[in-house]
């Protein structure tokens, strides 16, 4: 990342932390403050692990991520998204069969992601993170995809 982007990210994270503290002062809630600080810490850690934030590491001339690893991470993201959506919308008792119903959609949700992955030769770690996040989102929205899927006539 360029130094300017690093400064912007540091500014945004600092502003978000200050807003969380201000919100805590205005309406005291240790739980909300702790969740905010943990979320910001998770974002900072993910940025550090994927890009070396806030330090700019030297670029590697060769290498990259294997497409098979990227596909495995995207599949894990879809599965976690489906499981997260199932738990988020759970109204009764947990059923493995209902969860498996969503998991059947995982290959269908991976097709557009995998086709966009084929256009990229070498993935940077931050690209891999975004592909995983997109896969998680696709998994989380599997019911909408299933509802909108109609056979061609």
Residue, then its C-alpha position, 0 to 999 in steps of 0.5 A: x500500500x502506498x504511504x498515503x493510503x496507509x495514512x488514510x486508513x490510520x485516520x479512518x481507524x482512529x476516527x472510528x475508535x474516537x466515535x466509539x469512545x464518544x458513543x460510550x461517553x454519551x450512552x455508556x455501554x461497555x458491551x458496545x464499546x468492547x464490540x467496537x474495539x474488537x471489530x476495529x482490531x480485527x480489521x487492523x489485524x486483517x489489513x496487517x496480515x494481508x497487506x503489511x499495514x501500516x508498513x509497506x513491505x517490499x513487493x515480491x517479483x514472483x509468486x502469488x496465490x494458487x488458484x486452488x487455494x483461492x477456490x478452497x478459501x472461497x468455498x469455505x467463505x460460502x459455507x460459512x456464509x450459508x451457516x451464518x445465514x441459517x443461524x442468524x434466521x433460526x427461529x426454532x430448533x437447530x436442524x442439520x437437514x435445514x442447514x444442508x439444504x443451504x449447503x447444496x447451493x454452494x457450488x451454484x454460488x461459487x460458479x460466478x466467483x470462480x469465473x471471475x477468479x480465472x481472469x486473474x493470474x496472480x492474486x495478492x493477499x488483499x484480493x484473496x481476502x476480498x474474494x473470501x468476503x464476497x464468497x461469504x456474502x454470496x453464501x449469506x444471500x443463498x435464499x435470495x438466489x434460490x428464490x430468484x432462480x427460475x428455469x428458462x422456458 
